Amino acid sequence: MPESRERTEEGRTPEAKEVAQPSAEEGLDERLRLALHAASEKKAHDLVVLDLREVASFTDYFVIASGTNVRQVQAVADAVQEQLRKQLGVKPARVEGYNTAEWVLLDYGDFIFHVFEEKSRRFYDLERLWRDAARVPVPSDVTGEGARSSRDEG
């Protein structure tokens, strides 16, 4: 396991201790909100946040977004990385899938940001695979009024 993913006794990564992790009812921490906002600014759609703390030990949250084509998927991934680096000094531990951009994974330790091309998102269907995870409401002030997910329940 890479050092950045080592767990402490409390089950959190070392960097997660710096930022208190909210419950689903309390809302999202600053890094997640900034990542969602950056994706929304690049017109990512179907934004979903899954709280994996009760069902997985390798990360706390999945953030899932879609782009309509390879260039948009890369633009969303670039925007998320740039905003988190510029505003909070946070870099992903690893980035996978950027060149093909069907599915770009940005691993920030206690959350993983997934950006899919629409066809790949339907194929891999992480929301179904992780259906036992709690779905966290995405605040409209983070995404703007036009980014409401068609996958939202209710």
C-alpha positions in Angstrom: 0.0 0.0 0.0 1.5 3.4 -0.9 2.4 5.6 2.1 -0.3 8.1 1.2 -3.0 5.5 1.6 -1.8 4.0 5.0 -4.5 4.0 7.5 -4.3 5.1 11.1 -6.0 3.4 14.0 -9.1 5.5 13.4 -9.3 4.2 9.8 -8.5 7.6 8.2 -5.5 8.4 6.0 -3.0 10.7 7.7 -4.0 13.7 5.5 -7.7 13.1 6.4 -7.0 14.0 10.0 -6.4 17.7 9.0 -9.9 18.1 7.6 -12.8 16.8 9.7 -15.0 14.4 7.7 -18.7 15.4 7.9 -21.6 13.1 8.0 -23.8 13.0 5.0 -26.2 15.3 6.7 -23.6 17.9 7.5 -22.5 18.4 3.9 -19.3 18.1 2.1 -15.8 19.3 3.1 -14.0 22.1 1.3 -12.0 19.8 -1.0 -15.1 17.9 -2.2 -17.1 21.1 -2.7 -14.2 22.7 -4.7 -13.8 19.6 -6.9 -17.5 19.5 -7.6 -17.5 23.2 -8.4 -14.5 22.9 -10.8 -16.2 20.0 -12.6 -19.5 22.0 -12.8 -17.6 24.9 -14.3 -16.4 22.6 -17.1 -20.1 21.5 -17.7 -19.7 18.1 -16.2 -23.0 16.5 -15.7 -24.7 13.7 -13.6 -22.6 14.6 -10.5 -22.9 12.1 -7.8 -21.1 11.7 -4.4 -21.1 8.3 -2.7 -20.2 8.0 1.0 -18.2 4.8 1.2 -17.1 5.1 4.8 -19.5 2.3 6.0 -18.8 -0.1 3.0 -15.1 0.3 2.0 -11.8 0.8 3.7 -9.7 2.2 0.8 -11.4 5.6 0.6 -14.2 7.7 2.2 -15.9 9.1 -0.9 -16.4 8.6 -4.6 -17.2 11.6 -6.7 -18.5 10.7 -10.1 -19.0 13.0 -13.0 -19.6 12.6 -16.8 -18.4 14.4 -19.8 -19.9 14.2 -23.3 -16.5 13.5 -25.1 -12.9 12.8 -24.5 -11.8 16.4 -24.6 -14.4 17.4 -22.0 -13.5 14.5 -19.7 -9.9 15.7 -19.8 -11.0 19.3 -19.3 -13.0 18.3 -16.2 -10.0 16.3 -14.8 -7.7 19.2 -15.5 -10.0 21.7 -13.8 -10.4 19.6 -10.7 -6.7 19.1 -10.3 -5.9 22.8 -11.0 -8.4 24.2 -8.6 -7.5 21.8 -5.7 -3.8 22.5 -6.3 -4.1 26.3 -6.6 -6.6 27.0 -3.9 -5.8 24.3 -1.3 -2.3 23.0 -2.3 -3.7 19.5 -2.8 -2.4 17.1 -5.5 -3.8 13.7 -6.4 -1.7 10.7 -5.2 -2.2 9.3 -8.7 -4.0 9.9 -11.9 -5.1 7.1 -14.2 -6.8 6.9 -17.6 -6.0 10.5 -18.6 -4.7 9.7 -22.1 -7.6 7.6 -23.3 -10.1 9.7 -21.2 -12.9 7.2 -21.2 -12.5 7.0 -17.4 -10.1 9.3 -15.6 -9.5 8.5 -11.9 -8.0 11.2 -9.6 -7.0 9.6 -6.3 -6.9 12.1 -3.4 -6.6 9.5 -0.7 -9.8 9.9 1.3 -11.8 10.7 -1.9 -11.5 9.5 -5.5 -12.8 11.7 -8.3 -14.0 9.7 -11.3 -14.7 11.4 -14.6 -16.4 9.2 -17.3 -17.2 9.5 -20.9 -21.0 8.8 -21.0 -20.7 5.3 -22.6 -18.0 4.2 -20.2 -20.0 5.4 -17.2 -23.0 3.3 -18.3 -20.8 0.3 -18.8 -19.0 0.4 -15.5 -22.0 1.7 -13.5 -20.2 2.5 -10.3 -23.4 3.7 -8.7 -24.9 0.2 -9.1 -21.7 -1.5 -8.1 -21.5 0.6 -4.9 -25.3 0.7 -4.3 -24.8 0.0 -0.6 -23.0 3.4 -0.2 -25.0 6.3 1.0 -25.6 8.9 -1.7 -24.7 12.4 -0.5 -26.8 15.3 -1.9 -24.8 17.6 -4.2 -25.4 21.2 -3.0 -26.8 23.5 -5.7 -24.5 26.3 -4.6 -21.6 24.1 -5.6 -22.9 23.0 -9.0 -25.1 25.9 -10.0 -28.7 25.5 -11.0 -28.1 23.8 -14.4 -26.0 20.8 -13.1 -28.7 18.9 -11.3 -28.1 15.2 -11.9 -30.7 13.2 -13.8 -29.6 10.3 -11.6 -30.8 12.1 -8.4 -33.4 10.2 -6.5 -36.6 12.0 -5.6 
